[in-house]
Amino acid sequence: MKRLIPKTFSRFSLCCLVLYIVTAPLFYLVTKLYYAEDLAELANAVSSLENLPPMDLEKDIMEGMMLQYLLIFIVVSMSLYITMRFVAKRIWRPFEDTLHKTEEFNLSQDEVPEFSPTDVLEFERLNKSLQQMMLRSTETYRIRKEYTENASHELLTPLAVMRSKLDLLMQEELTGNQPALVADLYELNTKMEHLNRNLLLLAKIESSQYDVNEEIVLYDFVANLLPSYNLLKNSGRVVLQVNGDNSATIRANVALLECMLNNLIANALRHTQHDDIVITISNGTTLSVSNHSDGLPLKPSDVFRRFYTKDNKQRGSGLGLAIVKAICDFHHWNVTYSYAESCHVFTVAIPRSASASA
């Protein structure tokens, strides 16, 4: 730190000098009382050949030296305190401003903050490095965002054309195994559309492109979606259970919260034939979705990984639970998987709105 340390030392030296000047009368008074008077009496007695007056010169010198040492210690301590309390605080103020603006920096705002000017060389270099890094990050974010949007749009067009061509082809008279081939292509086209949509959603979540949060009563939100979930269930039901308070609010993005619930229910529907799917809300802020399973438990370390599948019979895109994890990470929620009583259980712990908005 080529300039910060010399600058602090110079401020410290200046404080010491000022305090020494202010306390100079005290040094003068101590010297006069403990040294000057005794030495003057001793000199007069020697010069006039008189008997030496009664005095304890050693004691006076020791007391005077200790008092002067104490004064020097007080002056240095006060100088150090003033330097650290006021001068150093002023010197470090640009650094605190830089730290605050760096913490508040958000790529989605597409703005690089302007740092306060400073004459400390190290802080100036730090500000320039941070600004360059933020500019590069902002540019990378913009390119990634544009690429994601353009790639999604460019993929949607040929997929839509392919679907329309398949629709026309299915209206023709097909023979032999042609209907089966067209059906397979149609299913593949649908899967590619879902995959494209899910990858775009993941990219948007990870790029923090969702920034509008609202106060939501979790129980009411799930209860409104329950009828649509039951329409998808051929046999059995999707049941909503409540433990404790059902009026607590959370702070979340509505679209992402609905997407998370849809993916959890879709995952449960995909692996449950006749049994009920149970949605449980505990204390208004903890959500769990459980479904019965005749198989073995999944690996908690892999279950939220993209394109993870327990076997080769994957019927979805392999991104549903990865999207759930991304949405929870975006909101700073905690999602876990457990296996109990032959049931897969996915639990999302959501802070209450007061702590979520902090």
N, C-alpha and C positions, 0 to 999 in steps of 0.2 A: 504494500500500500504506500506508494511513493509520495503521495501528497497528503493523505488523510492523517497519518501519524505525525509528520512534521507540523501540520496545521494545528492538530490537537495539542502538541507539545508547546507550540508558540502561544496558544491561548492559555495554557497552564502556567507558563512562565510569566505572562502578563498579569495573571491573577495574583501570582506570588509577589511580584514586584509591587502591585497596588496595595496588597495587604501588608507587606513589609513597610511601605511608606506610612500607611495608616497606623500601624502599631509601633512606629519608631519612637514616639513619646514614652511608651511603656518600657522599651529597651533602655532608653535614656534614664528613666526613673529607677529601674532596677540597678543599672550600673552606678548611678549616683548614690543610692542608699547602701549598696553592699560592697562597692569597690572604692569609689571616689573619696568618700568622707573618711573611711579608715586609712586609706593610703595618704590622704592629705594630713591627717593628724600624725601619722607615723613620720612623714617627711618633716613636719614642723618640729617634732620632738628631737629628731636626729640633728637637724640644723642648729637648734638652740641648745643642744647638749643637755636637754632636760630628761627626766625620767620618762620612760615610755608609758603612755596612758594604758589603763586596763582595757584590753580588747581581745576578742576571739577571732583573729583574722582568718584562720582556717575554716571556721564554721561559716563566717560571712561569705567567703569565696565559694564554698560548696553550695550554700543556699542560693547565692546569686547565679552560679552556673546552672543549677537545676531549674531555677525559674526561667532563665533564658532558653534552656533546652525545651522547657514546656511551652514557652511562647513560640519558638520555632516550629515545634510539632503542631501546635494549634494553627499557625499560619499555613503550613504545608497542607494540613488536613482540610482546612477551609478552602484553600485554593483548589485542591483536588475535588472537593464536593461541588464547588461552584462550576468548575470545568465540566464535570460529568453531568451535573443537574441542568445547566443552562447552555453552556457552550457546545458540549457534545450533542445535546438534544437538538440544537439548531443545525449542527453539522449533519446529523443523521436524518433530519426531516425530509430531504429529497429521497432518501432510501425508503423511508416509510411510505411516502407518496407513491413511489414506484411499486412497492410491494402491494399496496392497496389496489392500485389500478391493474396490476397483473392478476390479482385474485378475482377482480370483477370482469376481467376480459372474457368475452364470449364470441366464439367463431361465428355463430349464427347472426350476430349483429353487424358483421362485415365492417367493423370500424377498429382501427388501431389507435389506442390512447396516446395522447401527447403527455410526455413526462415533464415534470418541473425542471427548469434549468438549474444546474449546479456547477460550482467551480471546483469540486472535488473530482480529480481525474478518474478515479476508480468508478465512481457513481456514473459519471458521464459515459464511460466505456460500457458499463452495465446497461444503461438506458439504450444506447445505440444497438447493442447486441440483442436486447429484448425486442426492440422495435423491428429489427431485421428478421428475427425469428417469427414474430407475430405476422409480419407481412408475408413471409413465406408460407406460414400455416394458413393464413386467410386465403392466399392464392390457391394453395393445395385444396383447401375446403371448397372453394368456388369451382375449381376444375372437377373435383370429385362429384359435387352436387350436379353440375351440368352434365357430366358423363352419365351419372345415374339416371337423370331425367331423360336424356337423349337416348340412352341405351334402352330404357324401358319403352319409350315411344316407338323407337325403330323396331323393337321386337314385337310390339303389339300389332303393328301394321301387317307384317307377313302372317302372323298368327290369325288375325282376323280374316285375311284373304284366304288362308288355308281352310278355316272353318267354313267360310261361305262356299268355297269350292267343294268341300266335302258334303255340305248340305245339298248342293246341286247334284252331286254324284249319287247321293242316296236316293234322289228322286228318279234316277234312271233305273232301268231294268238290269239287275245284276244277276250273274249266274255263278254257279259253282261256289268257290270259297271267297268270291269277291265281297259279299256283304260282311263276312267276318273280318276281312282285311280293312274295309272301310270303317267298320266299328272300332277296330284297334287303332286306326289312325285318328279317329275322332276322339277316342279316349286319351291318346297320346297328346293330341292338340290341347285338350282341356287341362291335362296335367302340366303342360308347358306354360299355359296361361297362369295357372295357380302358382307355379314355381316363379315365374317372372314377377307376379304381383307380390309374392312373399319376399323375394330378394330385394325388391324395391322398398318394401316396408322396412325391412331390416336396415337397409342403407340409410333411410330417412331417420329411423330411431337412433342409430349409432351416430348420425351427424347432428343430432339434437335439433331437428327441424320441427319438432312439436314443442311448443312453448306456452300454450294456453291451458292453464289449470283452473279447475272449478271446485267449489265445495259440493260434495256429493254424499248423500246418505247411502251407504253401501247396500243396506238391506232393501231399500226401495228400488235401487238401481237393478239389483239382481232379480227382484220380484217382477219387475216389468219385463225382463227378458225371458222369464221362465216359460210363459205360454209358447213362445216360438221354439224353445228347446224341446218342449214336449211334442210339438208337431213333427220333429225329426226322429222321435223315438218310435220304432215300430211296435215294440212290446216293452212292458215295464214303464217306469216314469222317471222324470228328473225331479227330485224332491229337494225342497229347500228347508233346512233346519236352522234354528236360531238358539244359541246359547248365550244367555246374558242380555246385555243392552242391545237393542236393535235400532237405536236412534243416533248413534255416533256418526260423525261425519269424517270424511277423508278428503284430501286434496289431490286431484288427479286430472289428467287429460281424458275427457269423456271418450273420445274415439279410441284411444289406446286401451283404456280400461275395458271397453266392450270387446275389442279385439283380443285382449288377454283371456277374457271369459269364454269367448267363442272358441278359441284354440284349445282351452282346457276341456270344454264340453265336447268339442269335435274329437279330441284325442280319446276321451272316455267312451264316446259313442262308437268309435272305430273298433274298440276292443271289448265292448259289452253287447251281448246279444239280447238277453231276456231280463237281466237283473236291473234293479233301480240304480240310477246315478244320484249320488247324494251331494248336495252343495250345503256346506255348513258355514255359518257366520258366527264367530265367537267374539263377544264383547264389541261387536259392531265394526271391528277393524281387522280381524283375522279370517281369511277366506280359505276354505279347503274344498277340493273336489275329489271324491273317491268313487271308484268303480270296482266291482268284483272281478276277480281273475282266477282262472284255473291253472295259470302258468306259474313260472318262477318270478321272483322279484327282479327288477331292473337294476342296473348299476347306477347308483346315485351320482357318481363322478362323470358318467357319460350320457345320462338321460337328457340333458339340456344341450348336448353337442349337436351341431348341424349335421343333418343327414344320418344321425345315429338310428340304427334299427336293431332290434333284438335278434331278428333272423332275416332271411332274404325275402320275406313275404311282406314287404313294406307296401302299405296301401295309400299312404299319404305322400306329401312332398318331402317329409323329413325335416321340415322347418318349423312346425307348429310349436313345439316346446322351446326351440331356440328363440322364437319370437316372444314367447312368454317370458323367458329369462331376460331378453333385451328390454322388454317393457318394464320389468321389475327393476332392472339396473338403472334405467332411465329415471324412474321415480325414487330410487334409493330404497326400494322394498327388498324383502328377503324371501326368496322362493326355495322351497325344499321338497324333496321326494322321500316318501317312506312306504314301507310295505307292512301292513298289519291285518291280521285276521283274513287273509286271502284277498286283500283289497290294495289296489294302488291308490295312494293318497298324495295329492299335490297341495301344498299349503303355502299361502302367500300371507306374510305378516306385513301389515300396512300401518304406519304411524298415523295417529290421529291428526286432524287438520292443523291443530295448533303447532305440533312439532314438525309437521311436514312443511309448513310454510316458513319455518325459521331459517 
